[in-house]
């Protein structure tokens, strides 16, 4: 999937449309010792059977995300593009 390098869009800080720079959003690292992750691991313990919180169906694609940077206020905001897709997002040259 291709996406332009610059997009003219609304900036909620400047409250007007400006030409934003587009960057691919990189996902942060999940903390394995976070409280929610530990609770989830506790739920999955045991011997077989039906366990709450265990995924039975895997989603086919990922939702691609971009970071928009406003040149006026230098603020960044994120945007999710379309639905789930298997294709990686790439910026047009
Ligand atoms: Zn702005």
PDB file of the backbone (N, CA, C, O) and the ligand in Angstrom, with CONECT records:
HET     ZN  A 101       1
ATOM      1  N   UNK A   1       0.834  -1.179   0.000  1.00  0.00           N
ATOM      2  CA  UNK A   1       0.000   0.000   0.000  1.00  0.00           C
ATOM      3  C   UNK A   1       0.883   1.249   0.000  1.00  0.00           C
ATOM      4  O   UNK A   1       1.826   1.343   0.785  1.00  0.00           O
ATOM      5  N   UNK A   2       0.582   2.196  -0.869  1.00  0.00           N
ATOM      6  CA  UNK A   2       1.407   3.398  -0.963  1.00  0.00           C
ATOM      7  C   UNK A   2       0.698   4.601  -0.356  1.00  0.00           C
ATOM      8  O   UNK A   2      -0.529   4.696  -0.376  1.00  0.00           O
ATOM      9  N   UNK A   3       1.497   5.514   0.181  1.00  0.00           N
ATOM     10  CA  UNK A   3       0.943   6.706   0.807  1.00  0.00           C
ATOM     11  C   UNK A   3       1.862   7.883   0.507  1.00  0.00           C
ATOM     12  O   UNK A   3       3.080   7.707   0.532  1.00  0.00           O
ATOM     13  N   UNK A   4       1.335   9.082   0.224  1.00  0.00           N
ATOM     14  CA  UNK A   4       2.193  10.224  -0.095  1.00  0.00           C
ATOM     15  C   UNK A   4       3.028  10.692   1.102  1.00  0.00           C
ATOM     16  O   UNK A   4       2.658  10.476   2.256  1.00  0.00           O
ATOM     17  N   UNK A   5       4.175  11.346   0.799  1.00  0.00           N
ATOM     18  CA  UNK A   5       5.075  11.797   1.860  1.00  0.00           C
ATOM     19  C   UNK A   5       4.546  13.027   2.584  1.00  0.00           C
ATOM     20  O   UNK A   5       4.861  13.258   3.751  1.00  0.00           O
ATOM     21  N   UNK A   6       3.739  13.810   1.881  1.00  0.00           N
ATOM     22  CA  UNK A   6       3.163  15.015   2.495  1.00  0.00           C
ATOM     23  C   UNK A   6       1.658  15.018   2.282  1.00  0.00           C
ATOM     24  O   UNK A   6       1.173  14.685   1.201  1.00  0.00           O
ATOM     25  N   UNK A   7       0.920  15.399   3.327  1.00  0.00           N
ATOM     26  CA  UNK A   7      -0.537  15.444   3.241  1.00  0.00           C
ATOM     27  C   UNK A   7      -1.018  16.765   3.823  1.00  0.00           C
ATOM     28  O   UNK A   7      -0.579  17.186   4.893  1.00  0.00           O
ATOM     29  N   UNK A   8      -1.924  17.408   3.104  1.00  0.00           N
ATOM     30  CA  UNK A   8      -2.529  18.623   3.623  1.00  0.00           C
ATOM     31  C   UNK A   8      -3.747  18.221   4.434  1.00  0.00           C
ATOM     32  O   UNK A   8      -4.749  17.764   3.884  1.00  0.00           O
ATOM     33  N   UNK A   9      -3.653  18.394   5.757  1.00  0.00           N
ATOM     34  CA  UNK A   9      -4.729  17.941   6.630  1.00  0.00           C
ATOM     35  C   UNK A   9      -4.874  18.853   7.846  1.00  0.00           C
ATOM     36  O   UNK A   9      -4.063  19.748   8.084  1.00  0.00           O
ATOM     37  N   UNK A  10      -5.924  18.595   8.594  1.00  0.00           N
ATOM     38  CA  UNK A  10      -6.274  19.452   9.724  1.00  0.00           C
ATOM     39  C   UNK A  10      -5.331  19.232  10.908  1.00  0.00           C
ATOM     40  O   UNK A  10      -5.036  18.092  11.268  1.00  0.00           O
ATOM     41  N   UNK A  11      -4.857  20.330  11.514  1.00  0.00           N
ATOM     42  CA  UNK A  11      -4.058  20.242  12.732  1.00  0.00           C
ATOM     43  C   UNK A  11      -4.916  20.722  13.898  1.00  0.00           C
ATOM     44  O   UNK A  11      -5.355  21.872  13.905  1.00  0.00           O
ATOM     45  N   UNK A  12      -5.164  19.854  14.890  1.00  0.00           N
ATOM     46  CA  UNK A  12      -6.035  20.228  16.011  1.00  0.00           C
ATOM     47  C   UNK A  12      -5.425  21.292  16.922  1.00  0.00           C
ATOM     48  O   UNK A  12      -6.146  21.915  17.701  1.00  0.00           O
ATOM     49  N   UNK A  13      -4.118  21.511  16.839  1.00  0.00           N
ATOM     50  CA  UNK A  13      -3.478  22.535  17.666  1.00  0.00           C
ATOM     51  C   UNK A  13      -3.591  23.900  16.993  1.00  0.00           C
ATOM     52  O   UNK A  13      -3.995  24.879  17.620  1.00  0.00           O
ATOM     53  N   UNK A  14      -3.226  23.956  15.692  1.00  0.00           N
ATOM     54  CA  UNK A  14      -3.308  25.219  14.935  1.00  0.00           C
ATOM     55  C   UNK A  14      -4.747  25.522  14.523  1.00  0.00           C
ATOM     56  O   UNK A  14      -5.067  26.659  14.177  1.00  0.00           O
ATOM     57  N   UNK A  15      -5.603  24.521  14.558  1.00  0.00           N
ATOM     58  CA  UNK A  15      -7.004  24.619  14.172  1.00  0.00           C
ATOM     59  C   UNK A  15      -7.179  25.068  12.728  1.00  0.00           C
ATOM     60  O   UNK A  15      -8.090  25.833  12.410  1.00  0.00           O
ATOM     61  N   UNK A  16      -6.291  24.581  11.853  1.00  0.00           N
ATOM     62  CA  UNK A  16      -6.416  24.846  10.426  1.00  0.00           C
ATOM     63  C   UNK A  16      -5.686  23.753   9.644  1.00  0.00           C
ATOM     64  O   UNK A  16      -4.964  22.935  10.214  1.00  0.00           O
ATOM     65  N   UNK A  17      -5.892  23.760   8.324  1.00  0.00           N
ATOM     66  CA  UNK A  17      -5.220  22.780   7.477  1.00  0.00           C
ATOM     67  C   UNK A  17      -3.803  23.238   7.168  1.00  0.00           C
ATOM     68  O   UNK A  17      -3.581  24.383   6.773  1.00  0.00           O
ATOM     69  N   UNK A  18      -2.843  22.329   7.354  1.00  0.00           N
ATOM     70  CA  UNK A  18      -1.454  22.605   6.987  1.00  0.00           C
ATOM     71  C   UNK A  18      -0.891  21.375   6.288  1.00  0.00           C
ATOM     72  O   UNK A  18      -1.446  20.282   6.392  1.00  0.00           O
ATOM     73  N   UNK A  19       0.232  21.565   5.564  1.00  0.00           N
ATOM     74  CA  UNK A  19       0.871  20.431   4.883  1.00  0.00           C
ATOM     75  C   UNK A  19       1.715  19.665   5.899  1.00  0.00           C
ATOM     76  O   UNK A  19       2.760  20.142   6.341  1.00  0.00           O
ATOM     77  N   UNK A  20       1.253  18.485   6.256  1.00  0.00           N
ATOM     78  CA  UNK A  20       1.926  17.672   7.264  1.00  0.00           C
ATOM     79  C   UNK A  20       2.961  16.752   6.629  1.00  0.00           C
ATOM     80  O   UNK A  20       2.796  16.293   5.498  1.00  0.00           O
ATOM     81  N   UNK A  21       4.036  16.491   7.383  1.00  0.00           N
ATOM     82  CA  UNK A  21       5.011  15.469   6.983  1.00  0.00           C
ATOM     83  C   UNK A  21       4.500  14.113   7.458  1.00  0.00           C
ATOM     84  O   UNK A  21       3.974  13.991   8.565  1.00  0.00           O
ATOM     85  N   UNK A  22       4.659  13.098   6.612  1.00  0.00           N
ATOM     86  CA  UNK A  22       4.173  11.758   6.952  1.00  0.00           C
ATOM     87  C   UNK A  22       5.347  10.846   7.296  1.00  0.00           C
ATOM     88  O   UNK A  22       6.341  10.797   6.571  1.00  0.00           O
ATOM     89  N   UNK A  23       5.221  10.127   8.404  1.00  0.00           N
ATOM     90  CA  UNK A  23       6.221   9.127   8.791  1.00  0.00           C
ATOM     91  C   UNK A  23       5.502   7.853   9.169  1.00  0.00           C
ATOM     92  O   UNK A  23       4.355   7.877   9.614  1.00  0.00           O
ATOM     93  N   UNK A  24       6.197   6.725   8.984  1.00  0.00           N
ATOM     94  CA  UNK A  24       5.621   5.452   9.415  1.00  0.00           C
ATOM     95  C   UNK A  24       5.714   5.365  10.931  1.00  0.00           C
ATOM     96  O   UNK A  24       6.749   5.680  11.519  1.00  0.00           O
ATOM     97  N   UNK A  25       4.626   4.935  11.558  1.00  0.00           N
ATOM     98  CA  UNK A  25       4.622   4.809  13.013  1.00  0.00           C
ATOM     99  C   UNK A  25       5.306   3.504  13.404  1.00  0.00           C
ATOM    100  O   UNK A  25       4.966   2.437  12.892  1.00  0.00           O
ATOM    101  N   UNK A  26       6.268   3.597  14.311  1.00  0.00           N
ATOM    102  CA  UNK A  26       6.925   2.374  14.783  1.00  0.00           C
ATOM    103  C   UNK A  26       6.301   1.979  16.107  1.00  0.00           C
ATOM    104  O   UNK A  26       6.073   2.806  16.989  1.00  0.00           O
ATOM    105  N   UNK A  27       6.036   0.698  16.213  1.00  0.00           N
ATOM    106  CA  UNK A  27       5.350   0.208  17.398  1.00  0.00           C
ATOM    107  C   UNK A  27       6.321   0.132  18.568  1.00  0.00           C
ATOM    108  O   UNK A  27       7.464  -0.297  18.415  1.00  0.00           O
ATOM    109  N   UNK A  28       5.856   0.550  19.730  1.00  0.00           N
ATOM    110  CA  UNK A  28       6.688   0.470  20.926  1.00  0.00           C
ATOM    111  C   UNK A  28       6.795  -0.956  21.438  1.00  0.00           C
ATOM    112  O   UNK A  28       6.037  -1.836  21.029  1.00  0.00           O
ATOM    113  N   UNK A  29       7.740  -1.172  22.330  1.00  0.00           N
ATOM    114  CA  UNK A  29       7.960  -2.519  22.871  1.00  0.00           C
ATOM    115  C   UNK A  29       6.959  -2.791  23.977  1.00  0.00           C
ATOM    116  O   UNK A  29       6.717  -1.937  24.831  1.00  0.00           O
ATOM    117  N   UNK A  30       6.373  -3.993  23.960  1.00  0.00           N
ATOM    118  CA  UNK A  30       5.441  -4.378  25.019  1.00  0.00           C
ATOM    119  C   UNK A  30       6.230  -4.790  26.255  1.00  0.00           C
ATOM    120  O   UNK A  30       7.220  -5.513  26.145  1.00  0.00           O
ATOM    121  N   UNK A  31       5.801  -4.335  27.429  1.00  0.00           N
ATOM    122  CA  UNK A  31       6.491  -4.688  28.670  1.00  0.00           C
ATOM    123  C   UNK A  31       5.924  -6.002  29.197  1.00  0.00           C
ATOM    124  O   UNK A  31       4.753  -6.079  29.568  1.00  0.00           O
ATOM    125  N   UNK A  32       6.763  -7.029  29.226  1.00  0.00           N
ATOM    126  CA  UNK A  32       6.275  -8.360  29.605  1.00  0.00           C
ATOM    127  C   UNK A  32       5.934  -8.445  31.089  1.00  0.00           C
ATOM    128  O   UNK A  32       5.160  -9.314  31.492  1.00  0.00           O
ATOM    129  N   UNK A  33       6.504  -7.550  31.916  1.00  0.00           N
ATOM    130  CA  UNK A  33       6.233  -7.594  33.346  1.00  0.00           C
ATOM    131  C   UNK A  33       5.165  -6.579  33.767  1.00  0.00           C
ATOM    132  O   UNK A  33       4.986  -6.329  34.959  1.00  0.00           O
ATOM    133  N   UNK A  34       4.458  -5.997  32.800  1.00  0.00           N
ATOM    134  CA  UNK A  34       3.391  -5.059  33.140  1.00  0.00           C
ATOM    135  C   UNK A  34       2.248  -5.802  33.823  1.00  0.00           C
ATOM    136  O   UNK A  34       2.047  -6.992  33.584  1.00  0.00           O
ATOM    137  N   UNK A  35       1.502  -5.101  34.669  1.00  0.00           N
ATOM    138  CA  UNK A  35       0.453  -5.728  35.482  1.00  0.00           C
ATOM    139  C   UNK A  35      -0.555  -6.475  34.612  1.00  0.00           C
ATOM    140  O   UNK A  35      -0.939  -7.598  34.940  1.00  0.00           O
ATOM    141  N   UNK A  36      -0.986  -5.869  33.511  1.00  0.00           N
ATOM    142  CA  UNK A  36      -1.980  -6.495  32.644  1.00  0.00           C
ATOM    143  C   UNK A  36      -1.455  -7.758  31.999  1.00  0.00           C
ATOM    144  O   UNK A  36      -2.181  -8.745  31.879  1.00  0.00           O
ATOM    145  N   UNK A  37      -0.190  -7.736  31.579  1.00  0.00           N
ATOM    146  CA  UNK A  37       0.406  -8.925  30.955  1.00  0.00           C
ATOM    147  C   UNK A  37       0.555 -10.062  31.954  1.00  0.00           C
ATOM    148  O   UNK A  37       0.360 -11.226  31.606  1.00  0.00           O
ATOM    149  N   UNK A  38       0.901  -9.730  33.197  1.00  0.00           N
ATOM    150  CA  UNK A  38       1.039 -10.766  34.227  1.00  0.00           C
ATOM    151  C   UNK A  38      -0.319 -11.387  34.542  1.00  0.00           C
ATOM    152  O   UNK A  38      -0.428 -12.598  34.733  1.00  0.00           O
ATOM    153  N   UNK A  39      -1.345 -10.553  34.595  1.00  0.00           N
ATOM    154  CA  UNK A  39      -2.700 -11.047  34.867  1.00  0.00           C
ATOM    155  C   UNK A  39      -3.168 -11.977  33.749  1.00  0.00           C
ATOM    156  O   UNK A  39      -3.786 -13.010  34.005  1.00  0.00           O
ATOM    157  N   UNK A  40      -2.863 -11.595  32.501  1.00  0.00           N
ATOM    158  CA  UNK A  40      -3.248 -12.402  31.344  1.00  0.00           C
ATOM    159  C   UNK A  40      -2.543 -13.755  31.385  1.00  0.00           C
ATOM    160  O   UNK A  40      -3.160 -14.786  31.119  1.00  0.00           O
ATOM    161  N   UNK A  41      -1.248 -13.754  31.720  1.00  0.00           N
ATOM    162  CA  UNK A  41      -0.486 -15.000  31.801  1.00  0.00           C
ATOM    163  C   UNK A  41      -1.052 -15.911  32.888  1.00  0.00           C
ATOM    164  O   UNK A  41      -1.073 -17.130  32.723  1.00  0.00           O
ATOM    165  N   UNK A  42      -1.511 -15.328  33.998  1.00  0.00           N
ATOM    166  CA  UNK A  42      -2.091 -16.099  35.083  1.00  0.00           C
ATOM    167  C   UNK A  42      -3.366 -16.800  34.613  1.00  0.00           C
ATOM    168  O   UNK A  42      -3.635 -17.941  34.989  1.00  0.00           O
ATOM    169  N   UNK A  43      -4.155 -16.094  33.778  1.00  0.00           N
ATOM    170  CA  UNK A  43      -5.417 -16.654  33.280  1.00  0.00           C
ATOM    171  C   UNK A  43      -5.181 -17.844  32.368  1.00  0.00           C
ATOM    172  O   UNK A  43      -5.996 -18.765  32.317  1.00  0.00           O
ATOM    173  N   UNK A  44      -4.054 -17.824  31.638  1.00  0.00           N
ATOM    174  CA  UNK A  44      -3.783 -18.878  30.665  1.00  0.00           C
ATOM    175  C   UNK A  44      -3.143 -20.111  31.295  1.00  0.00           C
ATOM    176  O   UNK A  44      -2.903 -21.096  30.596  1.00  0.00           O
ATOM    177  N   UNK A  45      -2.859 -20.083  32.601  1.00  0.00           N
ATOM    178  CA  UNK A  45      -2.246 -21.242  33.253  1.00  0.00           C
ATOM    179  C   UNK A  45      -3.275 -22.367  33.376  1.00  0.00           C
ATOM    180  O   UNK A  45      -4.482 -22.134  33.301  1.00  0.00           O
ATOM    181  N   UNK A  46      -2.786 -23.564  33.563  1.00  0.00           N
ATOM    182  CA  UNK A  46      -3.674 -24.714  33.728  1.00  0.00           C
ATOM    183  C   UNK A  46      -3.399 -25.770  32.685  1.00  0.00           C
ATOM    184  O   UNK A  46      -2.473 -25.634  31.886  1.00  0.00           O
ATOM    185  N   UNK A  47      -4.209 -26.840  32.685  1.00  0.00           N
ATOM    186  CA  UNK A  47      -3.994 -27.952  31.769  1.00  0.00           C
ATOM    187  C   UNK A  47      -5.129 -27.985  30.755  1.00  0.00           C
ATOM    188  O   UNK A  47      -6.227 -28.439  31.077  1.00  0.00           O
ATOM    189  N   UNK A  48      -4.891 -27.522  29.564  1.00  0.00           N
ATOM    190  CA  UNK A  48      -5.841 -27.615  28.467  1.00  0.00           C
ATOM    191  C   UNK A  48      -7.192 -27.018  28.793  1.00  0.00           C
ATOM    192  O   UNK A  48      -7.305 -26.107  29.612  1.00  0.00           O
ATOM    193  N   UNK A  49      -8.206 -27.541  28.145  1.00  0.00           N
ATOM    194  CA  UNK A  49      -9.553 -27.034  28.357  1.00  0.00           C
ATOM    195  C   UNK A  49      -9.741 -25.683  27.716  1.00  0.00           C
ATOM    196  O   UNK A  49      -8.857 -25.174  27.027  1.00  0.00           O
ATOM    197  N   UNK A  50     -10.887 -25.116  27.948  1.00  0.00           N
ATOM    198  CA  UNK A  50     -11.183 -23.802  27.390  1.00  0.00           C
ATOM    199  C   UNK A  50     -10.749 -22.742  28.392  1.00  0.00           C
ATOM    200  O   UNK A  50     -11.241 -22.691  29.519  1.00  0.00           O
ATOM    201  N   UNK A  51      -9.821 -21.902  27.962  1.00  0.00           N
ATOM    202  CA  UNK A  51      -9.292 -20.906  28.885  1.00  0.00           C
ATOM    203  C   UNK A  51      -9.703 -19.509  28.434  1.00  0.00           C
ATOM    204  O   UNK A  51      -9.572 -19.146  27.265  1.00  0.00           O
ATOM    205  N   UNK A  52     -10.191 -18.758  29.371  1.00  0.00           N
ATOM    206  CA  UNK A  52     -10.629 -17.394  29.054  1.00  0.00           C
ATOM    207  C   UNK A  52      -9.429 -16.565  28.636  1.00  0.00           C
ATOM    208  O   UNK A  52      -8.367 -16.658  29.252  1.00  0.00           O
ATOM    209  N   UNK A  53      -9.583 -15.765  27.609  1.00  0.00           N
ATOM    210  CA  UNK A  53      -8.509 -14.889  27.170  1.00  0.00           C
ATOM    211  C   UNK A  53      -7.640 -15.500  26.103  1.00  0.00           C
ATOM    212  O   UNK A  53      -6.793 -14.815  25.531  1.00  0.00           O
ATOM    213  N   UNK A  54      -7.831 -16.782  25.818  1.00  0.00           N
ATOM    214  CA  UNK A  54      -7.048 -17.428  24.766  1.00  0.00           C
ATOM    215  C   UNK A  54      -7.697 -17.163  23.415  1.00  0.00           C
ATOM    216  O   UNK A  54      -8.906 -17.330  23.255  1.00  0.00           O
ATOM    217  N   UNK A  55      -6.886 -16.747  22.440  1.00  0.00           N
ATOM    218  CA  UNK A  55      -7.432 -16.422  21.132  1.00  0.00           C
ATOM    219  C   UNK A  55      -7.631 -17.688  20.315  1.00  0.00           C
ATOM    220  O   UNK A  55      -6.723 -18.513  20.209  1.00  0.00           O
ATOM    221  N   UNK A  56      -8.814 -17.842  19.740  1.00  0.00           N
ATOM    222  CA  UNK A  56      -9.083 -19.008  18.904  1.00  0.00           C
ATOM    223  C   UNK A  56      -8.941 -18.652  17.428  1.00  0.00           C
ATOM    224  O   UNK A  56      -8.571 -19.500  16.616  1.00  0.00           O
ATOM    225  N   UNK A  57      -9.232 -17.408  17.082  1.00  0.00           N
ATOM    226  CA  UNK A  57      -9.150 -16.963  15.699  1.00  0.00           C
ATOM    227  C   UNK A  57      -8.136 -15.831  15.617  1.00  0.00           C
ATOM    228  O   UNK A  57      -8.196 -14.878  16.395  1.00  0.00           O
ATOM    229  N   UNK A  58      -7.191 -15.939  14.660  1.00  0.00           N
ATOM    230  CA  UNK A  58      -6.206 -14.870  14.500  1.00  0.00           C
ATOM    231  C   UNK A  58      -6.646 -13.941  13.382  1.00  0.00           C
ATOM    232  O   UNK A  58      -7.127 -14.387  12.341  1.00  0.00           O
ATOM    233  N   UNK A  59      -6.475 -12.643  13.608  1.00  0.00           N
ATOM    234  CA  UNK A  59      -6.815 -11.665  12.583  1.00  0.00           C
ATOM    235  C   UNK A  59      -5.830 -11.789  11.425  1.00  0.00           C
ATOM    236  O   UNK A  59      -4.645 -12.054  11.628  1.00  0.00           O
ATOM    237  N   UNK A  60      -6.335 -11.594  10.211  1.00  0.00           N
ATOM    238  CA  UNK A  60      -5.518 -11.827   9.023  1.00  0.00           C
ATOM    239  C   UNK A  60      -4.515 -10.714   8.756  1.00  0.00           C
ATOM    240  O   UNK A  60      -3.434 -10.972   8.225  1.00  0.00           O
ATOM    241  N   UNK A  61      -4.852  -9.497   9.111  1.00  0.00           N
ATOM    242  CA  UNK A  61      -3.952  -8.390   8.782  1.00  0.00           C
ATOM    243  C   UNK A  61      -3.756  -7.444   9.943  1.00  0.00           C
ATOM    244  O   UNK A  61      -4.340  -7.605  11.014  1.00  0.00           O
ATOM    245  N   UNK A  62      -2.901  -6.434   9.698  1.00  0.00           N
ATOM    246  CA  UNK A  62      -2.651  -5.410  10.709  1.00  0.00           C
ATOM    247  C   UNK A  62      -3.203  -4.085  10.192  1.00  0.00           C
ATOM    248  O   UNK A  62      -3.288  -3.860   8.984  1.00  0.00           O
ATOM    249  N   UNK A  63      -3.577  -3.214  11.124  1.00  0.00           N
ATOM    250  CA  UNK A  63      -4.021  -1.887  10.720  1.00  0.00           C
ATOM    251  C   UNK A  63      -2.800  -0.983  10.670  1.00  0.00           C
ATOM    252  O   UNK A  63      -2.087  -0.835  11.662  1.00  0.00           O
ATOM    253  N   UNK A  64      -2.563  -0.382   9.517  1.00  0.00           N
ATOM    254  CA  UNK A  64      -1.365   0.428   9.324  1.00  0.00           C
ATOM    255  C   UNK A  64      -1.573   1.820   9.914  1.00  0.00           C
ATOM    256  O   UNK A  64      -2.633   2.432   9.782  1.00  0.00           O
ATOM    257  N   UNK A  65      -0.500   2.299  10.579  1.00  0.00           N
ATOM    258  CA  UNK A  65      -0.586   3.581  11.262  1.00  0.00           C
ATOM    259  C   UNK A  65       0.511   4.511  10.776  1.00  0.00           C
ATOM    260  O   UNK A  65       1.626   4.071  10.497  1.00  0.00           O
ATOM    261  N   UNK A  66       0.193   5.816  10.672  1.00  0.00           N
ATOM    262  CA  UNK A  66       1.202   6.808  10.297  1.00  0.00           C
ATOM    263  C   UNK A  66       1.238   7.910  11.356  1.00  0.00           C
ATOM    264  O   UNK A  66       0.294   8.090  12.125  1.00  0.00           O
ATOM    265  N   UNK A  67       2.363   8.644  11.372  1.00  0.00           N
ATOM    266  CA  UNK A  67       2.509   9.806  12.252  1.00  0.00           C
ATOM    267  C   UNK A  67       2.549  11.047  11.380  1.00  0.00           C
ATOM    268  O   UNK A  67       3.370  11.145  10.468  1.00  0.00           O
ATOM    269  N   UNK A  68       1.664  11.995  11.657  1.00  0.00           N
ATOM    270  CA  UNK A  68       1.633  13.255  10.914  1.00  0.00           C
ATOM    271  C   UNK A  68       2.268  14.340  11.759  1.00  0.00           C
ATOM    272  O   UNK A  68       1.919  14.510  12.927  1.00  0.00           O
ATOM    273  N   UNK A  69       3.226  15.096  11.155  1.00  0.00           N
ATOM    274  CA  UNK A  69       3.860  16.183  11.892  1.00  0.00           C
ATOM    275  C   UNK A  69       3.524  17.511  11.239  1.00  0.00           C
ATOM    276  O   UNK A  69       3.734  17.703  10.041  1.00  0.00           O
ATOM    277  N   UNK A  70       2.996  18.429  12.050  1.00  0.00           N
ATOM    278  CA  UNK A  70       2.637  19.762  11.564  1.00  0.00           C
ATOM    279  C   UNK A  70       3.888  20.637  11.542  1.00  0.00           C
ATOM    280  O   UNK A  70       4.593  20.709  12.548  1.00  0.00           O
ATOM    281  N   UNK A  71       4.183  21.302  10.429  1.00  0.00           N
ATOM    282  CA  UNK A  71       5.385  22.138  10.352  1.00  0.00           C
ATOM    283  C   UNK A  71       5.270  23.425  11.174  1.00  0.00           C
ATOM    284  O   UNK A  71       6.289  24.007  11.544  1.00  0.00           O
ATOM    285  N   UNK A  72       4.057  23.875  11.461  1.00  0.00           N
ATOM    286  CA  UNK A  72       3.887  25.144  12.189  1.00  0.00           C
ATOM    287  C   UNK A  72       4.138  24.989  13.683  1.00  0.00           C
ATOM    288  O   UNK A  72       4.910  25.745  14.272  1.00  0.00           O
ATOM    289  N   UNK A  73       3.473  23.989  14.300  1.00  0.00           N
ATOM    290  CA  UNK A  73       3.582  23.834  15.754  1.00  0.00           C
ATOM    291  C   UNK A  73       4.461  22.653  16.131  1.00  0.00           C
ATOM    292  O   UNK A  73       4.716  22.433  17.315  1.00  0.00           O
ATOM    293  N   UNK A  74       4.933  21.883  15.141  1.00  0.00           N
ATOM    294  CA  UNK A  74       5.807  20.717  15.349  1.00  0.00           C
ATOM    295  C   UNK A  74       5.140  19.616  16.166  1.00  0.00           C
ATOM    296  O   UNK A  74       5.816  18.715  16.662  1.00  0.00           O
ATOM    297  N   UNK A  75       3.819  19.683  16.310  1.00  0.00           N
ATOM    298  CA  UNK A  75       3.121  18.647  17.055  1.00  0.00           C
ATOM    299  C   UNK A  75       2.886  17.449  16.140  1.00  0.00           C
ATOM    300  O   UNK A  75       2.763  17.591  14.923  1.00  0.00           O
ATOM    301  N   UNK A  76       2.828  16.261  16.755  1.00  0.00           N
ATOM    302  CA  UNK A  76       2.596  15.050  15.983  1.00  0.00           C
ATOM    303  C   UNK A  76       1.282  14.416  16.384  1.00  0.00           C
ATOM    304  O   UNK A  76       0.916  14.414  17.559  1.00  0.00           O
ATOM    305  N   UNK A  77       0.585  13.886  15.419  1.00  0.00           N
ATOM    306  CA  UNK A  77      -0.573  13.066  15.743  1.00  0.00           C
ATOM    307  C   UNK A  77      -0.637  11.861  14.819  1.00  0.00           C
ATOM    308  O   UNK A  77      -0.091  11.868  13.716  1.00  0.00           O
ATOM    309  N   UNK A  78      -1.324  10.818  15.301  1.00  0.00           N
ATOM    310  CA  UNK A  78      -1.358   9.551  14.593  1.00  0.00           C
ATOM    311  C   UNK A  78      -2.638   9.397  13.793  1.00  0.00           C
ATOM    312  O   UNK A  78      -3.666  10.011  14.079  1.00  0.00           O
ATOM    313  N   UNK A  79      -2.532   8.555  12.782  1.00  0.00           N
ATOM    314  CA  UNK A  79      -3.716   8.258  11.982  1.00  0.00           C
ATOM    315  C   UNK A  79      -3.673   6.807  11.534  1.00  0.00           C
ATOM    316  O   UNK A  79      -2.630   6.314  11.104  1.00  0.00           O
ATOM    317  N   UNK A  80      -4.804   6.125  11.635  1.00  0.00           N
ATOM    318  CA  UNK A  80      -4.904   4.746  11.159  1.00  0.00           C
ATOM    319  C   UNK A  80      -5.482   4.784   9.758  1.00  0.00           C
ATOM    320  O   UNK A  80      -6.502   5.427   9.514  1.00  0.00           O
ATOM    321  N   UNK A  81      -4.814   4.080   8.822  1.00  0.00           N
ATOM    322  CA  UNK A  81      -5.240   4.118   7.435  1.00  0.00           C
ATOM    323  C   UNK A  81      -6.056   2.883   7.114  1.00  0.00           C
ATOM    324  O   UNK A  81      -5.576   1.754   7.218  1.00  0.00           O
ATOM    325  N   UNK A  82      -7.301   3.119   6.720  1.00  0.00           N
ATOM    326  CA  UNK A  82      -8.158   2.065   6.225  1.00  0.00           C
ATOM    327  C   UNK A  82      -8.376   0.948   7.206  1.00  0.00           C
ATOM    328  O   UNK A  82      -8.235   1.140   8.414  1.00  0.00           O
ATOM    329  N   UNK A  83      -8.719  -0.216   6.706  1.00  0.00           N
ATOM    330  CA  UNK A  83      -8.989  -1.376   7.546  1.00  0.00           C
ATOM    331  C   UNK A  83      -7.766  -2.253   7.692  1.00  0.00           C
ATOM    332  O   UNK A  83      -6.636  -1.782   7.562  1.00  0.00           O
ATOM    333  N   UNK A  84      -7.987  -3.525   7.963  1.00  0.00           N
ATOM    334  CA  UNK A  84      -6.872  -4.451   8.141  1.00  0.00           C
ATOM    335  C   UNK A  84      -6.349  -4.888   6.781  1.00  0.00           C
ATOM    336  O   UNK A  84      -7.119  -5.187   5.869  1.00  0.00           O
ATOM    337  N   UNK A  85      -5.038  -4.918   6.664  1.00  0.00           N
ATOM    338  CA  UNK A  85      -4.420  -5.342   5.419  1.00  0.00           C
ATOM    339  C   UNK A  85      -3.141  -6.109   5.711  1.00  0.00           C
ATOM    340  O   UNK A  85      -2.468  -5.860   6.711  1.00  0.00           O
ATOM    341  N   UNK A  86      -2.811  -7.054   4.818  1.00  0.00           N
ATOM    342  CA  UNK A  86      -1.575  -7.824   4.953  1.00  0.00           C
ATOM    343  C   UNK A  86      -0.400  -7.039   4.375  1.00  0.00           C
ATOM    344  O   UNK A  86       0.758  -7.317   4.686  1.00  0.00           O
ATOM    345  N   UNK A  87      -0.716  -6.043   3.518  1.00  0.00           N
ATOM    346  CA  UNK A  87       0.357  -5.320   2.837  1.00  0.00           C
ATOM    347  C   UNK A  87       0.981  -4.284   3.754  1.00  0.00           C
ATOM    348  O   UNK A  87       0.293  -3.629   4.538  1.00  0.00           O
ATOM    349  N   UNK A  88       2.305  -4.146   3.643  1.00  0.00           N
ATOM    350  CA  UNK A  88       3.039  -3.150   4.422  1.00  0.00           C
ATOM    351  C   UNK A  88       2.830  -1.778   3.797  1.00  0.00           C
ATOM    352  O   UNK A  88       2.674  -1.644   2.583  1.00  0.00           O
ATOM    353  N   UNK A  89       2.829  -0.773   4.646  1.00  0.00           N
ATOM    354  CA  UNK A  89       2.675   0.593   4.164  1.00  0.00           C
ATOM    355  C   UNK A  89       4.022   1.133   3.701  1.00  0.00           C
ATOM    356  O   UNK A  89       5.028   0.941   4.385  1.00  0.00           O
ATOM    357  N   UNK A  90       4.062   1.808   2.549  1.00  0.00           N
ATOM    358  CA  UNK A  90       5.306   2.429   2.095  1.00  0.00           C
ATOM    359  C   UNK A  90       4.999   3.829   1.595  1.00  0.00           C
ATOM    360  O   UNK A  90       3.937   4.090   1.030  1.00  0.00           O
ATOM    361  N   UNK A  91       5.966   4.735   1.821  1.00  0.00           N
ATOM    362  CA  UNK A  91       5.779   6.126   1.418  1.00  0.00           C
ATOM    363  C   UNK A  91       6.225   6.301  -0.021  1.00  0.00           C
ATOM    364  O   UNK A  91       7.251   5.764  -0.437  1.00  0.00           O
ATOM    365  N   UNK A  92       5.442   7.060  -0.777  1.00  0.00           N
ATOM    366  CA  UNK A  92       5.767   7.325  -2.179  1.00  0.00           C
ATOM    367  C   UNK A  92       6.966   8.247  -2.271  1.00  0.00           C
ATOM    368  O   UNK A  92       7.105   9.181  -1.482  1.00  0.00           O
ATOM    369  N   UNK A  93       7.826   7.984  -3.231  1.00  0.00           N
ATOM    370  CA  UNK A  93       8.993   8.859  -3.419  1.00  0.00           C
ATOM    371  C   UNK A  93       8.708   9.908  -4.470  1.00  0.00           C
ATOM    372  O   UNK A  93       9.569  10.735  -4.766  1.00  0.00           O
TER     373      UNK A  93
HETATM  374 ZN    ZN A 101      -0.142  22.648  13.939  1.00  0.00          ZN
END
